[in-house]
């Protein structure tokens, strides 16, 4: 069974980037980068390969100056208190929603993703701002805890901001990845120096502009630009905590360097995420979930599915419906709402995706849908692709493709499916489909991943901002979102206040008698379950 997209459904989108991205917007945003070096780097739009912007590059002196300003601004930002900071974030939420069209334009032009994918980013950042604006004060509030001698020892636990947090983010979700972690750092009373990816600087700067309009002082969030191994490294060497989103290979270097400085590091890294379709699944719903889970943002999504395990009795029926739905997708890079799948963002992505598919073919894999670059649509466009019969020797069997490519595998038993899903160095996200929710949750509990969506692809976990998100194994360290994602930007401080009597041996009591009294007291506390 082989199917490919027809030229009739995938009309080329010839986009006039200069018209769609007014020079005035670019001229307004670029000066927000902390850069005095006079050097620039050019970016181009994946929609048509046209020249986009000349992004100013920060020198190491610029990074130093940004950290000096951020450090000077941090105490006053922290002293405002969590509720006052939260009000700025709620204002940011409102601005994101009112400026969503302009933000989506920038995201589409810089990444080539479909408009519907771009708008989801805006919503995700708004939801993050709302969660933090409403709930951070509660999570960060100091707590009373029992002391060594209840009643005599008062314990207060405070959550002290780390100081200046460095945020390093990739190009695939330029608004979400540039802001989600950093907003939590701000909410916790830190200031931020951020280094977004060069390809998507304008989207990150547009977010920064709104943050400032929302009343966040200039020095509280600053943006620097430049090569990751130079400017990114400079951030790791200066920050009090680093939050990194990107590839596992780079993440390892960043974490090692952060470890050398004994600073905390949150690592949101790669994935090779499995989706499991059990034999009692609603197949139409599972197909719909697979389409969103595999091809959102043309598969350039850390939590997207590249391995699909389907129970053998329903394998053919599922594959047939999944292929039909995939070839019907509107692959149409462009700024309007019509395209369902956009283009890959960089030529390097296209090379990697093509190489993975060709290597799988050479090792005997069959292409059920897609499998071709589409330069007629956009320079780096690639068709949503379904493979089967992928042998273990193929590169994409284990390696992250980070593109619109998924491999289908049949399974006979639940144990076999779970073992196959867990047979990966990564452990970011998974999805389980079954009409029996209890059974699906039992399967979920046996998966070695940071999040599992039952009867949904990605959005149920990723969009639930009260819950943590992150990876097992090579997919990362630490968690974003929820209280976990907020408290990582603080150090816990315990203040113990001793009242009435000290903890030394009371005068007049021998050490031996004191030991006997202590033994009795410990037994009573154990009995009282204190
Ligand atoms: P990348 O690691 O090449 O780059 C990510 C960021 O790190 C960029 O800003 C880059 O400039 C910077 N960087 C590069 N070298 C650096 C260094 N030596 N020191 C400090 N910073 C450096 O990743 P990418 O290719 O841009 O992004 C794709 C990868 O990101 C995929 O593997 C994807 O799975 C992963 N990702 C993970 C998540 C998640 O939440 N787990 C989210 C999005 C993307």
Boltz pocket constraint, residues with backbone or C-beta under 6 A from the ligand:
constraints:
  - pocket:
      binder: B
      contacts: [[A, 168], [A, 169], [A, 170], [A, 171], [A, 172], [A, 173], [A, 177], [A, 195], [A, 196], [A, 197], [A, 198], [A, 226], [A, 227], [A, 228], [A, 229], [A, 230], [A, 231], [A, 232], [A, 233], [A, 245], [A, 246], [A, 247], [A, 248], [A, 250], [A, 251], [A, 253], [A, 254], [A, 267], [A, 268], [A, 269], [A, 270], [A, 271], [A, 301], [A, 302], [A, 400], [A, 402], [A, 428], [A, 471], [A, 475], [A, 476]]
      max_distance: 6.0
